C-alpha cells in the first residue's frame, strides 16, 4: 500500500494537520510542513524528542498514549490492518517559536491547543523498515475552537449571572431557554416554561390591542422596546422594562427571539411616591406663600394703626409687634423660595431680617454698622421660627436702647455650627444693659420672649456687659 514515506512528503506536507512519526525511542523521524504554524520548520524538530514539541505538563500524557497504542498493536492479529489507531484523542498544549517561518503570527507565550491522535504501523510489512513499528501522530489545531468554547462559556456565565431576566424562544414564540434570574423573578421552574409559549406570563393588565401592536412591531422591525405588566406564578403582577429582538440566520430569516427583561416594579413605586412628594411640595410651597401673604396683611393693618398713634411708647410697642410678625413672614417667604422646602439657609435669613429691622428703627443706616458672620447653616421651620424671633428681639433691643439719641454704634452677629450645637452671638458697643435686668428676671416682654424661646429650643443663653451688651446662645441640634 505504501512504498516509501519519502515518496509521499509532497502530499503529506499539503495536509493542514501537523503529522509526525517517531521511532521506538521517541525520536521524531519526520514532521510535515504544517508545523510552521508553531514557528518551527521541519528540520528544527526532526531528530529530536517530543519534549521540543509538547509542553512539559502534557508530555507524560502523550507518552502514556504512545504506550497504549503500542500495547494495542502487539495484541493485534497479524495482517488484520496496516494501522492501529489510538482509542481516543487527547488535548495537548504545544510549544511555539519565533525562530522559524510563521504561517500565522503567534505570540511566544500564547497557548496553542491541539487534538492529538496516534496510530501505529504493523511491524511485519514489506514497506520502509523505518516505518514498521513506528508511531504516527496527527495534531489538529483546535485553538480557535477552544477559544470559541471558552468565550461561549463566559457568555453563558454572564447570562446566568446577570440581574436581568433573559428568554430565548424559537420563531413561533416557544421558549427554548431561560436564565436563573427569570426563575427567581417569576417563580416558574424551567420545566413549566421551556417548551411553552411566552403567553404563560401574559397578564390581563393590557388590552389585546397592546399585544397586537407588539407582535406587529416584531414582524415589521424585528424589535420591540417598552414597559408592560407580566404575571408571576403566584398570580401577582410585576412591571417589566422589556426589549425583544429577532435573531436572523445568514439568509435573513428569523430563527429566534431574545427577550431581555428588567423587573422595574420597585422603580415604578418609587416614581409614584416621588410624584406624590412633588405634589405635596407644590402644596406646601403654596401654603407658605399664603401664610406669608396673610402675615403681610396683618403687618399692613398694624402699620395703618400706628399712623394714628401719637404716644411714643405705644408707637414703639406696635413697631416691635410688627417686627415680630415680619420675622415670621420672612421665614415662610424663605421656605417658599428655598430649593429645599423643609429648610432655609439661616445666614441669608438673618441678613434679610436685619435689613428690614434697620428700615423700621434706624433713621440713618450710615450711623450704625452691622457686621454679620455666619456659617452656612440650614434650619428647619421648627428651629428657624424661634431663632428668628430671638434675633429680632436682640437686634431691635440694640437699635432702640443701646446707642441713645445719637444712634451711632456697631452691632455684631456671629453664628457657628460646632460639636452638635449652634452658637449664636449678638453684641453691640452701646451703653450696656442695666444691672437690674437679667435673662432670668427681666420683666420686659422682649426678655421674657427670649427666655421662653431659648427654653423651647432646649438651649442656654448668657448675658454679657463688657463694653456694651452681648447675648450668647448655645442651641443643640
Buried (B, 14 or more C-beta within 10 A) or exposed (E): EEEEBEEEBEEBBEEEBBBBBBBEEBEBBBBBBBBBBBBBBBEBBBEEBBEEBBBEEBBEBBEEBBEBBBEBBEEBEEEEEBEBBBEEBBEBBBBBBEEBEBBEEBEEEEEBBBBBBBBBBBEEBEBBEBBBBBBBBBBBBBBEEBEEEEEEEEEEEEBEEBEBBBBBBBEEBEBEBBBBBBBEBBEBEBEBBBEBBBEBBBBEEBEEEEEEBBEEBBEEEBEBEEEBBBBBBEEEEBBBBBBBBBBEEEEEEBEBBBBBBBBBBEEBEEEEEEEEEEEEEEEBBEBBBEBBEEBBEBBEEBEEBBEEBEEEEEBBBBBBBBBBBBBBBBBBBBBBEBEEBEBBBBBBBBBEBBEBBBEBBBEEEEEBEBEBEBEEBBBEBEBBBBBBBBBBBBBBBBBBBBBEEEBEBBBBBBBBBEEEBBBBBBBBBBEBBEEEEEBEEBEEEBBEBBBEBBEBBEBBBEBBEEEBBBBBBBBEE
